[in-house]
Amino acid sequence: MVGKRYSKYEKARIIGARALQISMGAPILIDIPKDVVDPLRIALLEFENDAIPMTVTRKGKGLV
């Protein structure tokens, strides 16, 4: 996440969307411990490792 600043709403949207993808059978993009099986936890680990291939497009004045 170096250089990327997300609002708490953007972060929730990204992680939630990725968790849904994982629960529907999408490949996991990082190595995870064998005991981690929860799609939400896996998505959070991917987010923390900057491995989620999603972007945020912001519209409006003064948005970073």
N, CA, C and O atoms as a GROMACS GRO file, in nm:
protein
  256
    1MET      N    1   0.081  -0.119   0.000
    1MET     CA    2   0.000   0.000   0.000
    1MET      C    3   0.086   0.126   0.000
    1MET      O    4   0.036   0.232   0.038
    2VAL      N    5   0.207   0.118  -0.039
    2VAL     CA    6   0.295   0.233  -0.039
    2VAL      C    7   0.246   0.334  -0.140
    2VAL      O    8   0.226   0.301  -0.257
    3GLY      N    9   0.226   0.458  -0.097
    3GLY     CA   10   0.182   0.564  -0.186
    3GLY      C   11   0.033   0.565  -0.214
    3GLY      O   12  -0.015   0.653  -0.286
    4LYS      N   13  -0.041   0.472  -0.159
    4LYS     CA   14  -0.185   0.466  -0.183
    4LYS      C   15  -0.257   0.500  -0.053
    4LYS      O   16  -0.227   0.444   0.052
    5ARG      N   17  -0.351   0.593  -0.062
    5ARG     CA   18  -0.431   0.628   0.054
    5ARG      C   19  -0.576   0.604   0.020
    5ARG      O   20  -0.631   0.665  -0.072
    6TYR      N   21  -0.638   0.516   0.094
    6TYR     CA   22  -0.778   0.485   0.072
    6TYR      C   23  -0.859   0.529   0.193
    6TYR      O   24  -0.812   0.523   0.306
    7SER      N   25  -0.981   0.574   0.167
    7SER     CA   26  -1.070   0.602   0.279
    7SER      C   27  -1.116   0.469   0.336
    7SER      O   28  -1.098   0.364   0.274
    8LYS      N   29  -1.177   0.473   0.454
    8LYS     CA   30  -1.224   0.348   0.514
    8LYS      C   31  -1.334   0.285   0.429
    8LYS      O   32  -1.352   0.163   0.431
    9TYR      N   33  -1.407   0.367   0.355
    9TYR     CA   34  -1.513   0.315   0.268
    9TYR      C   35  -1.455   0.246   0.144
    9TYR      O   36  -1.503   0.141   0.102
   10GLU      N   37  -1.351   0.307   0.087
   10GLU     CA   38  -1.285   0.246  -0.028
   10GLU      C   39  -1.219   0.114   0.012
   10GLU      O   40  -1.228   0.014  -0.060
   11LYS      N   41  -1.153   0.114   0.127
   11LYS     CA   42  -1.088  -0.007   0.176
   11LYS      C   43  -1.191  -0.119   0.197
   11LYS      O   44  -1.168  -0.233   0.158
   12ALA      N   45  -1.304  -0.085   0.258
   12ALA     CA   46  -1.409  -0.184   0.282
   12ALA      C   47  -1.464  -0.238   0.150
   12ALA      O   48  -1.489  -0.358   0.138
   13ARG      N   49  -1.481  -0.151   0.053
   13ARG     CA   50  -1.534  -0.193  -0.078
   13ARG      C   51  -1.436  -0.287  -0.150
   13ARG      O   52  -1.477  -0.388  -0.206
   14ILE      N   53  -1.308  -0.252  -0.148
   14ILE     CA   54  -1.206  -0.333  -0.214
   14ILE      C   55  -1.197  -0.471  -0.149
   14ILE      O   56  -1.198  -0.572  -0.218
   15ILE      N   57  -1.188  -0.474  -0.017
   15ILE     CA   58  -1.174  -0.601   0.054
   15ILE      C   59  -1.300  -0.685   0.039
   15ILE      O   60  -1.292  -0.807   0.020
   16GLY      N   61  -1.417  -0.622   0.047
   16GLY     CA   62  -1.542  -0.696   0.032
   16GLY      C   63  -1.558  -0.754  -0.107
   16GLY      O   64  -1.601  -0.869  -0.122
   17ALA      N   65  -1.523  -0.676  -0.209
   17ALA     CA   66  -1.534  -0.725  -0.347
   17ALA      C   67  -1.437  -0.841  -0.370
   17ALA      O   68  -1.471  -0.939  -0.437
   18ARG      N   69  -1.318  -0.829  -0.316
   18ARG     CA   70  -1.219  -0.935  -0.333
   18ARG      C   71  -1.260  -1.062  -0.257
   18ARG      O   72  -1.240  -1.173  -0.307
   19ALA      N   73  -1.317  -1.045  -0.138
   19ALA     CA   74  -1.364  -1.160  -0.061
   19ALA      C   75  -1.474  -1.235  -0.137
   19ALA      O   76  -1.478  -1.358  -0.137
   20LEU      N   77  -1.562  -1.160  -0.202
   20LEU     CA   78  -1.666  -1.222  -0.283
   20LEU      C   79  -1.605  -1.301  -0.399
   20LEU      O   80  -1.648  -1.413  -0.427
   21GLN      N   81  -1.505  -1.243  -0.465
   21GLN     CA   82  -1.438  -1.314  -0.574
   21GLN      C   83  -1.376  -1.444  -0.524
   21GLN      O   84  -1.389  -1.548  -0.588
   22ILE      N   85  -1.309  -1.437  -0.410
   22ILE     CA   86  -1.244  -1.556  -0.354
   22ILE      C   87  -1.349  -1.662  -0.319
   22ILE      O   88  -1.328  -1.781  -0.345
   23SER      N   89  -1.461  -1.620  -0.261
   23SER     CA   90  -1.564  -1.716  -0.223
   23SER      C   91  -1.629  -1.781  -0.346
   23SER      O   92  -1.686  -1.890  -0.336
   24MET      N   93  -1.620  -1.714  -0.461
   24MET     CA   94  -1.676  -1.769  -0.584
   24MET      C   95  -1.573  -1.851  -0.663
   24MET      O   96  -1.602  -1.897  -0.773
   25GLY      N   97  -1.453  -1.869  -0.605
   25GLY     CA   98  -1.354  -1.957  -0.667
   25GLY      C   99  -1.238  -1.889  -0.736
   25GLY      O  100  -1.160  -1.956  -0.804
   26ALA      N  101  -1.223  -1.759  -0.721
   26ALA     CA  102  -1.110  -1.689  -0.782
   26ALA      C  103  -0.979  -1.735  -0.718
   26ALA      O  104  -0.978  -1.770  -0.599
   27PRO      N  105  -0.871  -1.736  -0.794
   27PRO     CA  106  -0.743  -1.781  -0.737
   27PRO      C  107  -0.693  -1.683  -0.630
   27PRO      O  108  -0.714  -1.562  -0.639
   28ILE      N  109  -0.628  -1.737  -0.529
   28ILE     CA  110  -0.570  -1.656  -0.422
   28ILE      C  111  -0.434  -1.608  -0.470
   28ILE      O  112  -0.355  -1.687  -0.522
   29LEU      N  113  -0.406  -1.480  -0.451
   29LEU     CA  114  -0.289  -1.417  -0.511
   29LEU      C  115  -0.165  -1.415  -0.423
   29LEU      O  116  -0.060  -1.369  -0.467
   30ILE      N  117  -0.175  -1.464  -0.300
   30ILE     CA  118  -0.060  -1.469  -0.210
   30ILE      C  119  -0.054  -1.606  -0.144
   30ILE      O  120  -0.151  -1.682  -0.148
   31ASP      N  121   0.060  -1.636  -0.085
   31ASP     CA  122   0.072  -1.758  -0.005
   31ASP      C  123   0.010  -1.731   0.131
   31ASP      O  124   0.041  -1.631   0.196
   32ILE      N  125  -0.078  -1.820   0.173
   32ILE     CA  126  -0.145  -1.802   0.302
   32ILE      C  127  -0.121  -1.925   0.389
   32ILE      O  128  -0.096  -2.034   0.337
   33PRO      N  129  -0.130  -1.908   0.521
   33PRO     CA  130  -0.118  -2.025   0.609
   33PRO      C  131  -0.234  -2.122   0.584
   33PRO      O  132  -0.343  -2.082   0.546
   34LYS      N  133  -0.208  -2.248   0.607
   34LYS     CA  134  -0.310  -2.351   0.580
   34LYS      C  135  -0.434  -2.336   0.667
   34LYS      O  136  -0.542  -2.379   0.628
   35ASP      N  137  -0.420  -2.274   0.785
   35ASP     CA  138  -0.534  -2.262   0.875
   35ASP      C  139  -0.626  -2.145   0.840
   35ASP      O  140  -0.733  -2.131   0.899
   36VAL      N  141  -0.586  -2.060   0.744
   36VAL     CA  142  -0.670  -1.946   0.704
   36VAL      C  143  -0.758  -1.990   0.588
   36VAL      O  144  -0.709  -2.019   0.479
   37VAL      N  145  -0.890  -1.996   0.612
   37VAL     CA  146  -0.983  -2.040   0.509
   37VAL      C  147  -1.095  -1.938   0.484
   37VAL      O  148  -1.170  -1.952   0.388
   38ASP      N  149  -1.106  -1.837   0.569
   38ASP     CA  150  -1.211  -1.736   0.557
   38ASP      C  151  -1.180  -1.641   0.441
   38ASP      O  152  -1.074  -1.578   0.442
   39PRO      N  153  -1.268  -1.628   0.341
   39PRO     CA  154  -1.243  -1.540   0.227
   39PRO      C  155  -1.216  -1.394   0.268
   39PRO      O  156  -1.136  -1.326   0.205
   40LEU      N  157  -1.284  -1.348   0.372
   40LEU     CA  158  -1.263  -1.211   0.417
   40LEU      C  159  -1.123  -1.193   0.474
   40LEU      O  160  -1.058  -1.092   0.448
   41ARG      N  161  -1.077  -1.288   0.551
   41ARG     CA  162  -0.941  -1.282   0.608
   41ARG      C  163  -0.837  -1.291   0.497
   41ARG      O  164  -0.736  -1.220   0.501
   42ILE      N  165  -0.860  -1.376   0.399
   42ILE     CA  166  -0.767  -1.388   0.287
   42ILE      C  167  -0.762  -1.257   0.209
   42ILE      O  168  -0.653  -1.211   0.173
   43ALA      N  169  -0.878  -1.196   0.184
   43ALA     CA  170  -0.882  -1.068   0.112
   43ALA      C  171  -0.808  -0.960   0.190
   43ALA      O  172  -0.739  -0.878   0.131
   44LEU      N  173  -0.822  -0.960   0.323
   44LEU     CA  174  -0.752  -0.862   0.406
   44LEU      C  175  -0.601  -0.883   0.398
   44LEU      O  176  -0.526  -0.786   0.390
   45LEU      N  177  -0.558  -1.008   0.400
   45LEU     CA  178  -0.415  -1.037   0.385
   45LEU      C  179  -0.363  -0.991   0.249
   45LEU      O  180  -0.254  -0.936   0.239
   46GLU      N  181  -0.442  -1.014   0.144
   46GLU     CA  182  -0.402  -0.967   0.010
   46GLU      C  183  -0.393  -0.815   0.007
   46GLU      O  184  -0.301  -0.760  -0.052
   47PHE      N  185  -0.489  -0.748   0.070
   47PHE     CA  186  -0.488  -0.601   0.074
   47PHE      C  187  -0.364  -0.551   0.146
   47PHE      O  188  -0.298  -0.458   0.099
   48GLU      N  189  -0.331  -0.611   0.259
   48GLU     CA  190  -0.214  -0.570   0.336
   48GLU      C  191  -0.084  -0.595   0.260
   48GLU      O  192   0.014  -0.524   0.282
   49ASN      N  193  -0.083  -0.693   0.170
   49ASN     CA  194   0.035  -0.723   0.090
   49ASN      C  195   0.032  -0.656  -0.047
   49ASN      O  196   0.114  -0.685  -0.133
   50ASP      N  197  -0.064  -0.566  -0.067
   50ASP     CA  198  -0.078  -0.490  -0.192
   50ASP      C  199  -0.087  -0.582  -0.313
   50ASP      O  200  -0.024  -0.557  -0.416
   51ALA      N  201  -0.165  -0.689  -0.301
   51ALA     CA  202  -0.175  -0.788  -0.407
   51ALA      C  203  -0.309  -0.786  -0.480
   51ALA      O  204  -0.330  -0.862  -0.574
   52ILE      N  205  -0.401  -0.700  -0.438
   52ILE     CA  206  -0.533  -0.696  -0.500
   52ILE      C  207  -0.527  -0.608  -0.625
   52ILE      O  208  -0.493  -0.490  -0.616
   53PRO      N  209  -0.560  -0.664  -0.741
   53PRO     CA  210  -0.550  -0.588  -0.866
   53PRO      C  211  -0.675  -0.502  -0.893
   53PRO      O  212  -0.739  -0.518  -0.996
   54MET      N  213  -0.707  -0.415  -0.801
   54MET     CA  214  -0.822  -0.325  -0.817
   54MET      C  215  -0.775  -0.182  -0.798
   54MET      O  216  -0.680  -0.155  -0.723
   55THR      N  217  -0.841  -0.091  -0.866
   55THR     CA  218  -0.809   0.050  -0.852
   55THR      C  219  -0.933   0.127  -0.809
   55THR      O  220  -1.045   0.078  -0.819
   56VAL      N  221  -0.910   0.247  -0.759
   56VAL     CA  222  -1.018   0.335  -0.717
   56VAL      C  223  -1.014   0.458  -0.806
   56VAL      O  224  -0.911   0.523  -0.818
   57THR      N  225  -1.127   0.490  -0.866
   57THR     CA  226  -1.139   0.611  -0.946
   57THR      C  227  -1.223   0.710  -0.868
   57THR      O  228  -1.337   0.682  -0.831
   58ARG      N  229  -1.165   0.827  -0.844
   58ARG     CA  230  -1.236   0.929  -0.768
   58ARG      C  231  -1.275   1.042  -0.861
   58ARG      O  232  -1.199   1.081  -0.950
   59LYS      N  233  -1.394   1.094  -0.838
   59LYS     CA  234  -1.442   1.206  -0.918
   59LYS      C  235  -1.477   1.320  -0.824
   59LYS      O  236  -1.534   1.297  -0.717
   60GLY      N  237  -1.445   1.440  -0.862
   60GLY     CA  238  -1.480   1.555  -0.780
   60GLY      C  239  -1.360   1.640  -0.746
   60GLY      O  240  -1.246   1.603  -0.775
   61LYS      N  241  -1.386   1.754  -0.686
   61LYS     CA  242  -1.280   1.847  -0.651
   61LYS      C  243  -1.208   1.804  -0.525
   61LYS      O  244  -1.268   1.750  -0.432
   62GLY      N  245  -1.079   1.827  -0.523
   62GLY     CA  246  -1.000   1.808  -0.403
   62GLY      C  247  -0.982   1.666  -0.356
   62GLY      O  248  -0.941   1.644  -0.242
   63LEU      N  249  -1.010   1.570  -0.439
   63LEU     CA  250  -0.994   1.431  -0.399
   63LEU      C  251  -0.855   1.383  -0.436
   63LEU      O  252  -0.804   1.416  -0.544
   64VAL      N  253  -0.795   1.307  -0.349
   64VAL     CA  254  -0.658   1.258  -0.372
   64VAL      C  255  -0.663   1.136  -0.460
   64VAL      O  256  -0.558   1.079  -0.491
   0.00000   0.00000   0.00000
